[in-house]
């Protein structure tokens, strides 16, 4: 079998939803605050039988696929190390709006998109991670195309409020640079979702992920007090 361990997790296959971190990888911190991912050699003595290889990495908290914790926006709220494995493992609601985004780069996910998903796949599972699939992840390797002059899709704040009030979610995710669409100046989705003590995942790789029958496992670096942290995100497809 191609995914022999998927069955151990209750699935048929595993999908890596993580963008690769390397020199030049996008982050807001590197783009606007000039602190990109870099690496340097610590030691490489592999020419000897007892030798080994180590590197030193320097990077901001938001390079590549990463998780926003509530304290990313609010003092006194939970940090990355306070998110639980229980909430970081969640049924996935993957709402595919790639065709709408192709027609409008600043498209925002609507409540109707959510209810249309439910009409097709059934009621939203309890404690879901609701993910907006835009097709934007294919641009990740090209920073200029990924930022697109500040024009990229995201969640509508009314949809975020609807999910918090009428559905049971652990958080939201997207394959763009931000859950707020690119033209936002108030970052209302961040305010609403993180203010409700939920988490967010940005820069996901969703190309192969189906709309339903999937469980996400998101494992951020367990850094004490971190507002954001890089994460390896896996989709277990049932």
C-alpha positions in Angstrom: 0.0 0.0 0.0 1.1 3.5 -0.7 0.2 4.7 2.8 0.5 1.7 5.1 0.4 3.9 8.2 -2.7 5.8 7.2 -4.9 2.9 8.4 -3.4 3.3 11.9 -4.9 6.8 11.9 -8.2 5.7 10.6 -7.6 6.8 7.0 -6.7 5.6 3.5 -4.0 8.1 2.7 -1.9 10.9 4.1 -1.4 14.4 2.6 1.3 16.8 3.6 -0.4 20.3 3.7 2.9 22.1 4.5 4.8 24.5 2.4 8.6 23.9 2.4 10.8 26.3 4.4 13.9 27.3 2.6 15.9 30.5 1.7 13.5 33.0 0.2 10.3 31.4 1.6 7.6 33.9 2.2 6.7 35.4 5.5 5.3 38.8 6.4 8.2 39.3 8.9 10.8 38.8 6.2 8.9 40.9 3.6 8.1 43.9 5.9 10.6 43.6 8.8 13.6 42.2 7.0 14.1 39.0 9.0 14.1 36.2 6.5 14.9 32.5 7.0 18.7 32.0 7.0 20.9 29.1 7.9 24.6 28.8 8.8 27.0 25.9 9.4 27.7 24.9 13.0 29.8 21.8 12.3 30.3 19.2 9.6 32.7 16.5 10.5 31.1 13.7 8.4 34.4 12.9 6.7 35.2 11.0 9.9 33.4 7.9 11.2 32.4 9.6 14.4 31.5 12.9 12.6 28.2 14.7 12.3 26.5 17.7 10.7 24.7 20.6 12.4 23.2 23.9 11.2 21.9 27.0 12.9 18.6 28.3 11.6 17.4 31.9 12.1 13.8 32.6 11.1 10.7 34.6 12.1 7.6 33.0 13.6 5.6 33.1 10.4 7.7 31.6 7.6 5.9 29.1 5.5 2.9 27.1 6.9 2.3 28.3 10.4 -0.3 28.7 13.2 -1.5 31.9 14.7 -2.4 31.6 18.4 -4.8 34.0 20.2 -1.9 36.0 21.7 -0.7 36.9 18.2 -3.4 39.6 18.5 -4.4 39.9 22.1 -2.4 40.3 25.3 -3.2 37.7 28.0 -4.6 35.2 25.5 -3.2 31.7 24.9 0.2 31.2 23.1 1.3 28.4 20.8 2.5 26.2 23.6 -0.9 26.4 25.2 -2.8 25.0 22.2 -3.8 21.4 22.9 -3.3 18.3 20.7 -7.0 17.7 21.0 -7.9 21.0 19.2 -5.0 20.7 16.8 -6.4 17.4 15.6 -9.8 18.3 13.9 -12.2 17.2 11.3 -11.7 19.2 8.1 -14.2 21.3 6.3 -12.5 22.2 3.1 -14.5 24.8 1.1 -13.1 24.9 -2.5 -13.6 28.3 -4.1 -10.8 28.1 -6.6 -13.1 28.9 -9.5 -14.5 31.9 -7.8 -11.0 33.1 -6.9 -9.8 32.7 -10.5 -12.5 35.2 -11.4 -11.9 37.5 -8.5 -8.5 37.6 -6.7 -10.0 39.4 -3.7 -12.9 37.0 -3.2 -14.0 36.5 0.4 -15.6 33.3 1.7 -19.3 33.8 2.3 -21.9 32.2 4.6 -23.5 30.8 1.4 -20.3 29.0 0.6 -20.4 27.3 4.0 -24.1 26.3 3.7 -23.5 25.1 0.1 -20.7 22.8 1.4 -23.1 21.5 4.0 -25.8 20.9 1.4 -23.3 18.8 -0.5 -21.5 17.0 2.4 -23.9 17.1 5.3 -23.8 18.9 8.6 -20.5 20.4 9.6 -18.7 18.1 12.1 -18.3 19.2 15.7 -15.0 21.0 16.5 -14.1 21.4 12.9 -11.2 23.2 11.3 -12.8 25.2 8.5 -10.4 25.7 5.6 -10.7 27.9 2.5 -9.1 26.3 -0.5 -8.4 29.1 -3.0 -5.7 27.6 -5.3 -3.3 30.3 -4.1 -0.8 27.8 -2.7 0.5 27.1 -6.2 2.0 30.7 -6.0 3.9 30.1 -2.8 7.4 29.7 -4.4 7.0 33.2 -6.1 6.7 35.9 -3.5 5.6 38.5 -6.0 2.8 36.3 -7.3 1.9 35.2 -3.8 1.5 38.8 -2.6 0.0 39.9 -5.9 0.2 43.6 -5.0 -1.8 43.1 -1.9 -4.7 41.4 -3.7 -5.5 37.9 -2.4 -8.6 36.1 -1.2 -9.7 35.4 2.4 -12.5 34.9 4.8 -15.3 37.5 5.1 -15.6 38.7 8.6 -19.4 37.9 8.6 -18.5 34.3 7.8 -16.1 34.2 10.7 -18.8 35.5 13.0 -21.3 33.0 11.6 -19.0 30.1 12.2 -18.3 31.2 15.8 -22.0 31.8 16.6 -23.7 29.0 14.7 -21.1 26.2 14.3 -18.6 24.5 16.6 -15.1 25.1 15.3 -11.6 25.0 16.7 -10.2 27.4 14.1 -9.9 28.3 10.4 -7.2 27.9 7.8 -6.3 29.0 4.3 -3.7 28.6 1.5 -2.9 32.3 1.3 -0.7 34.6 3.3 -3.6 35.7 5.6 -7.1 34.7 6.7 -8.0 38.3 6.0 -8.1 39.2 2.3 -5.3 41.3 1.0 -7.1 44.6 0.9 -8.0 44.5 4.6 -6.7 47.3 6.8 -8.4 46.3 10.0 -7.7 42.6 9.9 -11.2 41.9 11.2 -11.1 38.2 10.8 -8.0 38.0 13.0 -9.7 40.1 15.6 -12.8 37.9 15.6 -11.3 34.5 15.4 -8.3 35.0 17.7 -10.5 37.1 20.1 -12.7 34.0 20.4 -9.7 31.9 21.6 -9.5 30.0 18.3 -6.4 29.4 16.2 -5.6 30.0 12.5 -3.4 28.3 10.0 -1.9 30.2 7.1 0.1 29.3 4.0 -1.3 25.8 3.8 -0.7 23.5 0.8 -4.2 22.3 -0.1 -3.8 21.2 -3.7 -4.6 17.5 -3.1 -6.9 17.8 -0.1 -10.6 16.8 -0.7 -13.5 18.8 0.5 -14.7 16.3 3.2 -13.9 13.0 5.0 -10.6 14.4 6.2 -9.0 15.0 9.6 -6.2 17.6 10.0 -3.3 17.2 12.3 -1.4 20.4 12.9 1.8 20.3 14.9 3.5 23.6 15.6 6.9 24.0 17.2 6.2 24.0 20.9 7.8 27.3 21.7 6.8 28.8 25.0 5.0 32.1 24.7 5.1 32.1 20.9 2.4 34.2 19.1 2.9 32.1 15.9 4.9 29.1 15.0 5.8 27.0 12.0 3.8 23.8 11.8 3.8 20.5 9.9 0.2 20.0 8.9 -1.1 16.6 7.8 -4.5 15.6 6.3 -5.6 12.1 7.1 -8.1 11.2 4.3 -10.7 8.6 5.3 
